[in-house]
Amino acid sequence: MEFIKEEIEDMTDPEPSRIKHEDTEEQIDQVRVKEQRQELNEVEEENRNFTIQRTKAKKTHTCTQCGKSFTHKGTLGAHMRIPTGEKAYTCTQCGKSLTRKGDLNRHMRIHTGEKPYTCTQCRKSFRDASGLRYHLRIHSGEKPFNCDQCGKDFISSPQLKTHLKVHSDERPYVCSLCGKSFSRLDSFKLHQKTHSEVRDYMCCDCGKSFTTSSQLKRHQRIHTGEKPYKCSYCDKSFTLSGTLKSHERIHTGEKPYYSTQCEKSFTRSSNLVNHNRKHCSVSQ
């Protein structure tokens, strides 16, 4: 009987010991993982500090006017020429001078005709990255620049800046032939062509001439069938941005054109004009 008792005790003893041993191994693994994470964080921190110090060490060229530092001496030179207005790079084709070498390289593409930036959606090419960036917003419909006075949206900040002159009373451009004044130089130049009947831009497909390049581009879509303005609500596409805007109001229900005669609203300005004409003929 004593032998049996001892055997039973021997069989039951290892189990608690094994469980305790497994718990200990798990705790050791957790400690190891924690230590490895800590070591990794320390290494990453050292790398970050090294990168920061190396970057600071690289920027050894400092502007004596504002204290700003640069990695390359050429970048500092271009920076120093901004306040002085110095233009050290001159175009060999037309004699135009520019501040930076990069500006000269971009300018030279006007003469060479090089357009390395191509739209993947319509294959249209551009001389610089900013031109492509603005063009892509035609496809996406993105207009991030908003007029805080009338709510009109624009593709680029220069377009918004030009538009803001409409809201000001300033009209510095006066036509010497008819006395009409304009807030924008481009509008003034376009107006002058109405007096001289100058049409510099001719369609090579049908021979029709236009006053501006933008008018020619819009006209050429008749021949090419290009419809770059796509509705964000349906699959319909349009040749002109104005036509797209009018179409999208069908989806949104917006009616911005308001008749003061009968308080009726319309989606398009042409509908308002026609309505007012009918209203006037009825009144008469």
C-alpha positions in Angstrom: 0.0 0.0 0.0 2.8 2.4 0.8 4.4 1.6 -2.6 1.1 2.5 -4.4 0.8 5.8 -2.5 4.3 6.8 -3.4 3.7 6.0 -7.1 0.5 8.1 -7.1 2.3 11.0 -5.5 5.1 10.7 -8.1 2.6 10.8 -11.0 0.8 13.9 -9.7 3.9 16.0 -8.9 5.3 16.8 -12.4 2.0 18.5 -13.6 2.2 21.7 -11.4 5.9 21.9 -12.1 5.4 21.8 -15.9 2.6 24.5 -15.7 4.9 26.7 -13.6 7.8 26.1 -16.0 5.6 27.1 -19.0 4.5 30.3 -17.3 8.1 31.2 -16.7 9.0 30.7 -20.3 6.1 32.8 -21.5 7.1 35.6 -19.1 10.7 35.4 -20.4 9.5 35.7 -24.0 7.5 38.8 -23.1 10.5 40.4 -21.5 12.6 39.6 -24.5 10.1 41.1 -26.9 9.9 44.2 -24.7 13.7 44.5 -24.6 13.9 44.1 -28.4 11.3 46.8 -28.9 13.2 49.1 -26.6 16.4 48.5 -28.5 14.7 49.1 -31.9 13.2 52.4 -30.6 16.7 53.5 -29.4 18.2 52.6 -32.8 15.4 54.5 -34.7 15.9 57.5 -32.4 19.7 57.5 -33.0 19.0 57.3 -36.8 16.6 60.3 -36.6 19.1 62.3 -34.6 21.9 61.4 -37.1 19.7 62.4 -40.1 18.8 65.7 -38.4 22.5 66.5 -37.6 23.6 65.5 -41.1 21.0 67.7 -42.7 22.0 70.6 -40.5 25.7 70.0 -41.3 24.9 69.9 -45.0 23.2 73.3 -44.9 26.5 75.2 -44.7 25.5 78.1 -47.0 23.7 80.8 -45.1 22.1 84.0 -46.3 23.6 87.0 -44.7 20.4 89.0 -45.0 17.8 86.7 -43.4 19.9 83.8 -41.9 18.3 81.1 -43.9 20.6 78.1 -44.7 20.9 76.0 -47.9 22.6 72.8 -48.8 23.9 74.0 -52.2 25.8 77.2 -53.0 23.8 77.6 -56.2 20.5 77.6 -54.2 21.8 80.3 -51.9 22.9 82.3 -54.9 19.4 82.2 -56.4 17.9 83.1 -53.0 20.2 86.1 -52.7 19.1 87.4 -56.1 15.4 87.6 -55.1 15.6 90.8 -53.0 18.1 92.4 -55.3 16.2 91.7 -58.5 19.3 90.4 -60.2 18.7 88.2 -63.2 21.9 86.3 -63.9 20.5 83.8 -66.5 19.8 85.2 -70.1 18.0 83.5 -72.9 20.2 83.2 -76.0 17.2 83.2 -78.3 15.3 86.3 -77.2 17.5 88.0 -74.6 15.1 87.6 -71.7 16.8 87.5 -68.3 15.7 85.3 -65.4 16.6 84.8 -61.8 17.0 81.1 -61.6 18.5 78.5 -63.9 15.4 76.4 -63.6 13.3 79.3 -64.8 15.6 79.7 -67.8 15.3 75.9 -68.6 11.5 76.2 -68.5 11.6 79.4 -70.6 13.7 77.8 -73.3 10.9 75.3 -74.0 9.0 78.2 -75.5 11.6 78.3 -78.2 12.3 74.6 -78.6 8.6 73.6 -78.4 9.4 70.8 -75.9 6.5 69.7 -73.8 7.6 66.9 -71.5 4.6 66.8 -69.2 1.7 64.8 -70.7 -1.8 64.2 -69.5 -2.6 60.5 -69.2 -6.3 61.1 -69.8 -6.3 63.1 -73.1 -2.5 63.0 -74.1 -2.3 66.8 -74.1 1.3 68.0 -73.3 2.6 71.0 -71.4 5.9 72.8 -71.0 5.9 72.7 -67.2 4.5 70.7 -64.3 2.2 73.5 -63.1 0.5 73.7 -66.5 -0.2 69.9 -66.4 -1.4 70.3 -62.7 -3.9 73.0 -63.7 -5.1 71.0 -66.7 -5.8 67.9 -64.7 -8.3 69.9 -62.7 -10.4 70.2 -65.9 -10.8 66.4 -65.9 -11.3 66.1 -62.1 -13.5 69.2 -61.8 -11.5 70.4 -58.9 -11.5 74.2 -58.3 -9.8 74.8 -54.9 -9.7 78.6 -55.2 -12.9 80.3 -54.1 -14.0 84.0 -54.3 -15.2 85.1 -50.9 -17.4 87.8 -52.5 -19.5 85.9 -55.1 -18.6 82.3 -54.4 -17.2 81.5 -57.8 -14.5 78.8 -57.9 -11.3 78.8 -59.9 -8.6 76.3 -61.0 -5.7 78.4 -60.0 -4.8 81.3 -57.7 -3.8 83.6 -60.6 -7.3 83.1 -62.1 -8.9 84.0 -58.7 -6.6 87.1 -58.4 -7.6 88.3 -61.9 -11.3 87.7 -61.1 -11.2 89.7 -57.9 -10.6 92.8 -60.0 -14.2 92.5 -61.2 -15.4 93.3 -57.7 -13.2 96.4 -57.3 -14.2 99.7 -58.8 -10.7 100.1 -60.3 -10.6 100.1 -64.1 -7.2 101.3 -65.1 -7.3 100.1 -68.7 -9.1 102.6 -70.9 -9.7 102.2 -74.7 -8.5 105.3 -76.5 -11.0 104.7 -79.4 -14.3 104.4 -77.5 -13.5 105.3 -73.9 -14.6 102.0 -72.5 -12.6 101.0 -69.4 -11.6 97.6 -68.1 -10.3 96.1 -64.8 -8.3 93.4 -66.5 -5.5 93.8 -69.1 -6.5 90.7 -71.1 -10.1 92.0 -71.4 -8.8 95.4 -72.6 -6.6 93.8 -75.2 -9.4 91.6 -76.4 -11.7 94.6 -76.7 -9.1 96.5 -78.8 -9.2 93.7 -81.4 -12.9 94.4 -81.9 -11.9 97.8 -83.3 -9.1 96.5 -85.5 -10.9 93.3 -86.4 -7.7 91.4 -85.8 -8.1 87.6 -85.8 -4.7 86.1 -85.3 -5.8 82.5 -84.6 -7.0 80.4 -87.6 -8.4 76.9 -87.6 -6.3 74.7 -89.9 -9.4 72.4 -90.5 -11.9 74.9 -91.8 -10.1 78.2 -92.0 -12.2 80.1 -89.5 -10.4 82.8 -87.6 -10.7 83.9 -84.0 -9.6 86.7 -81.8 -8.0 84.6 -79.0 -6.3 81.3 -78.7 -8.9 80.1 -76.2 -11.7 80.7 -78.7 -9.8 78.7 -81.3 -9.2 75.8 -78.9 -13.0 75.7 -78.1 -13.8 75.8 -81.8 -11.4 72.9 -82.6 -13.3 70.6 -80.3 -16.0 70.6 -83.0 -13.5 68.9 -85.3 -11.8 66.6 -82.8 -14.9 65.6 -80.9 -13.1 66.2 -77.6 -15.3 66.7 -74.5 -13.0 67.3 -71.6 -15.7 68.4 -69.1 -17.4 65.4 -67.5 -20.4 65.5 -65.2 -19.7 64.4 -61.7 -23.3 63.1 -61.3 -23.7 61.1 -64.6 -21.5 59.9 -67.5 -22.4 62.8 -69.8 -19.5 64.9 -71.1 -19.4 68.4 -72.7 -17.2 70.5 -74.9 -17.5 73.7 -72.8 -17.2 74.2 -69.1 -20.2 76.5 -69.1 -22.4 73.8 -70.7 -21.2 71.4 -68.0 -22.2 73.9 -65.2 -25.6 74.4 -66.7 -26.1 70.6 -67.0 -25.1 69.9 -63.4 -27.8 72.2 -62.2 -30.3 69.7 -63.4 -28.9 67.3 -60.8 -28.4 69.9 -58.0 -31.6 71.8 -58.6 -29.7 75.1 -58.4 -31.4 78.1 -60.2 -29.1 81.1 -59.8 -30.8 83.3 -62.4 -33.7 85.2 -60.9 -36.4 87.3 -62.6 -37.2 90.5 -60.8 -40.4 90.8 -62.7 -42.2 87.7 -61.6 -39.8 86.2 -59.0 -39.3 83.1 -61.1 -35.8 81.3 -61.1 -34.0 79.6 -63.9 -31.1 77.2 -64.4 -29.6 79.1 -67.3 -29.1 82.7 -68.1 -30.5 82.2 -71.6 -33.7 80.8 -70.1 -34.0 84.0 -68.0 -33.4 86.2 -71.0 -36.1 84.4 -73.1 -38.5 84.6 -70.2 -38.0 88.3 -69.7 -38.6 88.9 -73.4 -41.9 87.0 -73.3 -42.8 88.9 -70.1 -42.1 92.2 -71.8 -44.1 91.3 -74.9 -47.1 90.2 -72.8 -47.0 93.5 -70.8 -47.0 95.5 -74.0 
